[in-house]
Structures are given as structure tokens and as C-alpha cells.
């Protein structure tokens, strides 16, 4: 049975789209999943749309949190099939371009939150950094988030990756920074 949603089209075009980037199912631990769920829930309650790569792990947990809070999620998928996503993607965008979809994900987002993570999270964080869009790393989750929190990523010293210890702090920071920087 297919789910149906009442979609407010104005909300889709004006709401902040916040990426939640982190570990996939292979390296995601239960602590990172819990933080991702809370992050998705808090973003949805704040009126933001949660954007992920549509897969398992942090992506699935953040999407579930957003859906449970009545929010909207976008899953930008590596494959070319709609059914190759986690079950909590409201909008599924199959790209068929594999890992290169990271560029589509980052161009879609006004800001992002990092939770744990590995090489994919590094690529997404780097692209957001280059675009000068706010990124908040929840350092207590470990992985890429802990490594990047509070740092600039190259000698140009663009805006530092912001540091948070909780989902609440990360959501507050990313939404404030998106507004402050007037990300369009």
C-alpha cells in the first residue's frame, strides 16, 4: 500500500532543507542512530525538511524521526530505483549516479548536521564547506563528526564546521546559521 501525503507546496519551496549526514548501516552504531532520530524529529518540529541519501543507518534514523514528528523527508538515492530507499523517505529522488549524488544532496541543502560518519560524510561535509553553507558536527557521536567539529577544512579558512554536543544544540545552531548567513 502506498502512503499518501497532503503536501503544502508553499512549505516545500520556502522551508529550510537541512541535510543529516552520517554513517550508513555498515558502521552506524545505536548511539548515532538515537542522535539521528532525535535530530530528524527536532528539525521537523522546527519546520525544516530533512534531506538524506535515503539509505540505512543515520539516514534512516533521521528520516524516521522526522516522519514520526509529522515532517517531510527527501531521500536522494544513489541508484535508479524508487524502492531502493529506507521506508521513511517522503520524496524519493533516484539519481542513478552512485556516490556522485553527494553533489546533488549538498546543492539541495541550506545547511547540514554531521552525525558520526565515514568517507561519504567527509565528502558531503567538504562540499558544504566549499559552498559556504553551515555545517554543525555533533562531536559526541564520534567518526567524521568528532574529527571535523570546530575546524576549517583547508588553508583558505572558510567558515569553521560548528561544534555541538547534542541534537538540540545542533538543530538550534544550524537553523540560526542558515538564517544569519541568509542561505538562498
Secondary structure, DSSP 8 states (H G I E B T S, - for coil): --------HHHHHHS-EEEEEE--TTT--HHHHHHHHHHHHHHHHTT-EEEE-S-STHHHHHHHHHHHTT--EEEEESSS-TTSS-TT-SEEEE-S-GGGHHHHHHHH-SEEEEES--HHHHHHHHHHHHTT-EEEEEGGG-HHHHHHTT--SSTT--S--EEESSHHHHHHHHHHHHHHHT--
